[in-house]
Amino acid sequence: RLSSRRDGRILLRLSAAGQLDAAIVVLERVRSQSRNLACRVTNRRGQATVSFGSRRGATYLIAVGHVESADPGTFRIDALVSEAAEGLRAGKPLRRAGVRSSVHGLTDVNDVWRVSMKSGVTYRIGFSSSSSCPTVSLQARRQLGRRLAMLSCRGYTTFTPGPDGAGQYVLEVVAGGEAATQGYRLLFAPATADDLGVGIELRNRVNARGSLDPARLDVRDLYHFDVERRGDVRLGVTNGLRFELLRDDGRRLGSHRSVRRSLEPGRYVVAVTASFGAPAVRYELSLLIREITSTTLRLAAPTVAPGDPVTLRPEVANASGGTVEIQIDRFDPLTGWHFNRLLRVAAGAGTAWTPPAEGRWRLRATYRGTIASSPSRSGYAHLQVKRT
């Protein structure tokens, strides 16, 4: 049990002896209720550190328990009281270029930075730290204590003030639990055109060239494209980046480096992203939308006599030129199906083939596709060659 005599910050350091694996939990007593403030499990060295903001006159309960199946053992708790936190109504203006600074788990527990926002304008916030995982939170100066956005360790987020949201805001950086210096970088800037909405148009068969500079808050580029009728769509981005594919109504379709899938008619959004703090990178984003084709191969008869030619005329729906490959396999009763030969014909054309021997045969047509038409493949057509 711990009682606080002043506002500030308390750091608790748990040291477990022997092979004990333990956890420390801090609870605040509020009348008959208890509120969880912090929890941490010991690391490989048997140590765990938690920190929490304390209020004058408040009572805190500290619980230590061993992890399930852990060996029993003894432990020690050291309590350290930090300097008082910087008031949220104070703070320094945040420069346009952002700031590099540091906090400390005991001697400099928080930094407060002031920014101005306009109603209806979207702003970007980027935060990265070197160690101990400090956090940054966004609060309106007229509603201090209510967090509007929060980032831990490293991250990126956006915020748009509502109709009555214009005015002063604060970004509070709070140190992590370690009693050590914790460097951080904080950036804040209005969003640009390729950060919002559906972004810029991505044209079919025309690579879009772009760049990201996460160290300057440029972590995302947005593009959009339209699918007029159900189509085969292929997207890809270079240089190890990933993109998220969404419908314009916000439905997420996955995160990829490259993807090929059928898409229904509609507008789609592509968000090319990099992690905040990553190196600057240039990239190319490619889009290929093709007609969906279907290929069929039917035989005039399932049985033919030895020496009789077989007419092969694969049919490809929605094809715009291209080649069809017809794979012919022969069946061996002892070992199964074996490849025999491959015939190539132009889409829409046919050919004749004479089976070289009696037995069972199967044929399958594959349309190789073009830049405008997607590949497709038929099922197997079976043929038996025997004397009647």
Secondary structure, DSSP 8 states (H G I E B T S, - for coil): -EE-SSSEEEEEEEEE-TT--EEEEEEEEETTEEEEEEEEE--TTSEEEEEEEE-TT-EEEEEEEE-TT-----EEEEEEE------TT--EE--TT-EEEEEETTTB-EEEEEEEE-TT--EEEEEEESSS--EEEEEEGGGTT--SEEEESEEEEEE---TT--EEEEEEEE--SSSSEEEEEEEEEE--GGGSTT-EE--TT--EEEEEBGGGTB-EEEEEEEESSSEEEEEEE-TT-EEEEEETTS-EEEEESEEEEEE-SEEEEEEEE--TT---EEEEEEEEEEE--EEE---S-SEE-TT--EEE--EEET--S-EEEEEEEEEETTTEEEEEEEEEEETT--EEE--SSSEEEEEEEEE---SSB--EE---EEEEE---
